[in-house]
Amino acid sequence: MLHTIPDEITYDQENLTIRWKDQHSCSYELLNLRKNCPCAHCRGGHGPVADRQTDHITEIRLISWKKVGRYALCITWSDNHDTGIYTYDALRESCDAGVPYAPPGER
């Protein structure tokens, strides 16, 4: 259980870094996180055909983040988008697998 509970969350211009309670650290590229936002709008889930809405993004800044309950992060991006919920399980899973973050179901 400790492996999916953040101990410390920091970020800089390029990466979000999470040190988990089991002391393992993972780094996530901000542009990849934004382009792979898990919200229905960004994933194209509101139309008749799924069409990812983030392919055009070429640069982004993380403005702030907040915890969502005990299971996820909500990130506010420099394009004012803030509806993506990044679950700790999905973040840790991508880190442990050594692959960039992708929303559940898109790995």
Summary of the structure (lengths in Angstrom):
residues: 107
radius of gyration: 13.4
end to end distance: 22.2
largest distance: 43.3
contacts: 278
relative contact order: 0.20
helix: 18%
strand: 31%
